[in-house]
Amino acid sequence: MKDVVAYVVASHGYSERKACLVTRQHRSTQRSPSRRDPRTAVRQRMHEIVATRIRYGYRRVHVMLKREGWQVGKNVVYRLYREEGLVLRTKQPRRRKMIVHRQARPKPQQPNEAWSLDFVHDQLSDGQKIRMLTVVDVFSREALAIEVGQRLRGEHVVEVLNRLARQRGAPKYLFADNVLCREAAAENDQQVSLRRG
């Protein structure tokens, strides 16, 4: 916390008294010298260990120090390790390359040309989980169907889409999770088949 007060004084030009007031630090705490042992010998040995063994984290450094006879705890080693900036860099995640380039999403020009469906999850006050299948007309933003149930399976999705196809006619495009799903049986109102695009 002393570092925070020093930063406020240096960067904003506040007096120490006002900086302590802003950061809610007592001035006596700010002015009292630190009684904590700097442990310079341990810090130096940690630097030597890390220089020879590059991939060692604080746990392995702690084991090495214990083997050499140093009386330090794991938390102290962790704190010193962090303060000295010896933290290992985590591996950067590889960005997944898309094998197939996405097609441009077609924009509908009239109602009932493209539908979008999605699942929504929620929980009741008694802890019971429910799922909702929502089907929306992309052009008019009209909610065509909201099917609610504890378990909605593929049969329920097909049943809802068949019912909507009978009522309104089959759409030209169907989107699920922002992925274009081609209608294999767009002419046939009795069966709607979904295929991930």
N, C-alpha and C positions, 0 to 999 in steps of 0.2 A: 504494500500500500504506500510505502514511502516513495517508491518509484513513481507512482501515479501523482502524488502531490508534487514531486520534483518536476514531472512533465508539465503539469498545469502551470506551475510557476514559470518554467522556461518558455513554454509555447504561447501562453495567454498573457503573460506579464502580470499575473496576480501576485499579491503579497502572500507570504507563507500562511499568515493567519486566514486570509480569504480562501486560499486554496484548500486549507484544512476544513474550513466551513463547508465548501462546495462538495468535497469528497467525503465529508462526515468522518474525518479522522481527528482524534484528539491531538492537540499540539504537543502535549507531553510525550505521546507515543512517537510523534514525528521527530522530536528533538532528542529523545533518549538514544544513546548509542546501542548498536546491536550487540547482544551478549552471545549470540550464536557462534559456535566454533566454525571458522571458515573451512576447516578440513582440507587445507591446501595439499597435504601429502597424499590424501586419498584421491583428490581431484587429479593430481599429477600422475598417479599410478593408473587411474582410469584412462587418461589420455594416452599413456604408453600402451595399455592393453588394446585400446581401440585402434591405435596406429598400426599395430601388428596384425590384429584380427579385425578386418574391416566390417564383416557382416555380423559382429557380435552386438546384441542388444543389451539392455540394462540387466536382464535376468542372467545372461551368461557372464557379464562383467561381474555381477554380484557373486556368482559361483566361483569365479577366478579369484576374487578378493578374499572370499572365505577360505579357499584352499591355501592362500598365501598367509593366512593368519590375521587378517584385518577383522576387527570387531565392528562391523557395520550392518545395519539392517537393510532389508530389501527396499523399504520406502525411502530411506536416506539415499541409497544408491540411485534410486529412480529420480529423486529431487535433484541430486547433483548432476546426474546424467542430462537432465533437461536444462538445468542452469548453464551447463557448459556447452550446450548446443551439439551434443553428440548423437542426437536422435537420428535413427536410420530413416532414409527416405523410403516410403512405401512404393511399391511398384506401380507405375502408372498403368491404369487399365487400358487395354488395347481397344481401340474403337473398332467396333464390328463393321466390317465392310459389307455393304448390301450386295448380295449376289445378283439380285434382279432389281433393276431400276424401276421405281414406281411410275405408273402411268399417270398422266395428268388427270385429275378428278373432273369428270364431265359435269358441267353446270346445267341443271334442268331448266328448260324454257317454259314449262307449263306444269300445273299440278298433276300429281299421280304419275310423273315420269321417273322419279327417283325416291326411294324410301331409305331411311336410316334406322337401324335397330341396335339397341344396346341393352345391357343388363345393369340394373341398379340394385345395390345391396343396402339393407337397413336392418335395424333391430328394434323390436318392440320394448315397452317399458318393463315387461317381465323377462327380458333377455332372449326371447324367441327371435330367431333370425328369419328374415323374409327376403325374397328376391322379386324383382319386377322386371318384366320385359317391356320395353317401350319401343314403339314403332312410330316414326315421325315422317311426314312428307317433307322432303328437303326444300322444295320450292315454296310451299305455302306455310311451312312450320306448323302444320296442323298435326295434333297428336291423334294418330289413327287408332292405336290400341295401347292399353296398359294392362298387361296380364300379371296378376299378383299371385304368389304362392310360396310355400316353403321350399319346394323343390321344383324347379322348372328345367325340364330335360329337352332334348332335341325334338321329341314328339310334340311337346307343347309349342315349341317354336314353329314347327311345320303346321300344326293345327291353326295357330293364330294367323300365319301367313296365308294359308289356304282360305280361311274365312274372309280375310281382307281382299284376297284376289277374287273371290266370288262376289263380294259386295262392290268393289271398286274397279276391278280389272287388274291384271298383273302389271307391275311397273317395268320400265325398260332397264333400270339399274337398281341395285340394292347394295347399301353400304352397311358393313358391320365392323365396328372398331376402326373406322376410317379406312377400311380396306374395301375395294370394289369387289362385289360379288356378282358375277354374271348370272343372269337367269337362263338356266339351261332349258327350262320348259315354260317360257314366257307365254306361249300361245295356249298351253294347256292350263286351264283355270283349276283343275282338280289337284294338281300336285306341284308344289314349289320346291325346287331343290337348291340348296345352298352349297356353294363351293368357295373356299377361301381363295382370294385373289393373290 
